[in-house]
Amino acid sequence: MNKERKRKSGLGHKEEWLSSGGVACAAWVSVETWRYYERNDLLPPPPRSSSGYRRYPLDAVRRLHFVKKAQVLGFSLREIRELLGLRGVSGKKRCGEVRKKAEAKIAEIDEKLRLLRPIKRTFEKLARACRERRPTVPCPVLEALDGSRSGKERER
């Protein structure tokens, strides 16, 4: 981990800070990605050192991992911002809100799957046609993408 520095607080314990590059490296993202999330209010602006350098707390890496995991699960940046806001809420209200968001995401996935099934069947049909084609017949997949159809396909 690329630690910018350690300093003693007035209370006698050490606080660890990371540079932008240190956070990006620890979270396996580019500094540009990190800054993009900052601009989109997914990460709070960091405090600055007396010389003007950004100083990120170690928790910044955990927050960035949260954002990346939520993206992998299909949450939009707006939804992730809302989920981050719910991290500070306690009790049943938080669980209920998160459950609603998860159920909405399940419904979205179901709809995407419904829309993808016919596309999958089309590709299966085209792949079968590729296996069955003779050397003198044009590639069925490329023909379908071109919008051209052979007479045999039009009859179906």
Secondary structure, DSSP 8 states (H G I E B T S, - for coil): --EEEEEE-TTS-EEEEE-HHHHHHHHT--HHHHHHHHHTTSS----B-TTS-B-EETHHHHHHHHHHHHHHTT--HHHHHHHHHHTT--HHHHHHHHHHHHHHHHHHHHHHHHHHHHHHHHHHHHHHHHHH--TTS--HHHHHHHT---HHHHH-
